[in-house]
Amino acid sequence: MDCLGTKVCLLIEKVPPNVLCSVSEYVCVHAVKPGRCALPKGTPMCAEYCYHDGQCPAEQKCCRTTCGHACSEPC
């Protein structure tokens, strides 16, 4: 699968309910979303909730915490 612009291709693996095998699909996601990272509020400071912006919902970015990463609204 080819992704255009600032998008990257990710392999997503899902295991549907009541099914013994997984289903894989490729999706294009934005590798880097616009904006800057702010300190996430209400998030434990040592957590790995994401690895890149494409894993965060809507406009949120994957930002560093003191010892991990978490999705946060850009500032």
N, C-alpha and C positions, 0 to 999 in steps of 0.2 A: 504494500500500500504506500502510495506517495502522499506526503503531506506538504502543503504549500506555505510559503511565508515563514512566520515565526512558530509554526506548529511542529510538533514532533509526534511520531507514531509510537503508541504504547500497546503492548499486548495485555489485555485484561482477561483474567480467568475467573469464571463464575461457576458456582455449584448450585444449580437450581434445587429447590426443595423436593424431596422424594425422588431424587435422581442420583445414581451412584457414580456418574462420571461428570467431569467438568466441561464447560463450554468456553471456548476461547474465541476472542474477537479482537480485531485491531481497531483502534480509534485514534483520531488526530486530536491533539490537545495543544493549547498554547504553552510553549516552553517557558516564556518569560512574559508576564503580564505587566502592563504599565503601572507606574507609581512606585513609591518607596515603602519600605517596611517600617512599621511602628512596633513598639513593644506589645505583644499580645496581652489582653486583659483577661484575667480569670483562668489562665492556662498554667498548669504546673510548669515550672521553669526547666525541668529535666524530662523532656518528652520528644518522641519522634513521631509526630502526627502526619508529616509529609516530607517529601524529598525534593519536590520542584513545584512551581506554580500550577502546573497542569493537574495536580492532584487536589487542588483547593477549589471550593465552589465559587461560582459567579466571579466577582472581581477580586476575591481574596488572593493574597500572595502567600507563598511558603517562606516564612521569615525565621531567622535565628532566634532562639531563646538563649538563656545563659549556658545550656548544655544540651541543646536539641533543636528541633524545628517544629513550628506550628503554623496553621493557616491564620491569617490576620487581615483585617481591612487595611488597604493601603492609605498612606497619608499624603 
